[in-house]
């Protein structure tokens, strides 16, 4: 079976984590014996670069789709790829499109994304198959669009156990490599500093935590990994709460360094407020390192987190509730924390690449027979 992989997010040397799950999916398909060609766009930082990049990318999608003899066009992100694919479908009605919908495809994060919704609905209705990262997102797609297209669930690119694995025995060395003070314990957040990611609730919860437990200032720090449109607001909020000495901020990191972060923190904080959080792969990556998560009870996170069993859940957008869970974490014995951490790791194994490979293979093999 010959597949054209289409995605407007794909890793580059400069941005190795950008769309890395798409690359993971590509590798899974190749490992399962599928022939994969690709038309992808890597991250551009300037406005001119983005415009010229998208123009060339859209042209490649249409030209490859017309000239190539593909059994399926497998696209990631409906919103930003609908226009070239709808044009392709019009020019070549026989083409079969498999659309993998994520995040803001279905739940726009800002008003400017609303304009894509009619095109998303049309693309989904003209697709031969829809893939969603979670059962939560599957329900969302059915409810919002009412399309007749069959839907299958596949958890993005899965978790790479060769990268995300327990390395707690080397914690001292990892802290040294990350230039962290070994006299402190750490909690962590990884994500874009952007709307809906919950970085502000995280910072506000930290401030509340130290207000209630000022003695922790001498032994606890919080990590933030990420950049984004709201980075200036993030820095302002940190300064406002006088948390400069308590928050360690790293820019975007490659996956191998993220694995180090997940291994040195006590718990991973996942404060998203996005209804379009279609899976929350970062949460699973942390769990794969044997680190439990303190997460918003929202979106695809609910597919894999069992509250007080393999991690903890709090009300989305409520920094007070997050602060309460941080204090609850402090009240647990080491045995209780380790029990939850073990359950978290066991859950992550269900999403490990080798475990999910057969699922994607089955989806496309069944598709080719229809």
Order of alpha helices (4+ residues) and beta strands (2+ residues): beta-alpha-beta-alpha-beta-alpha-beta-alpha-beta-alpha-beta-alpha-beta-alpha-beta-alpha-beta-alpha-beta-alpha-beta-beta-alpha-alpha-alpha
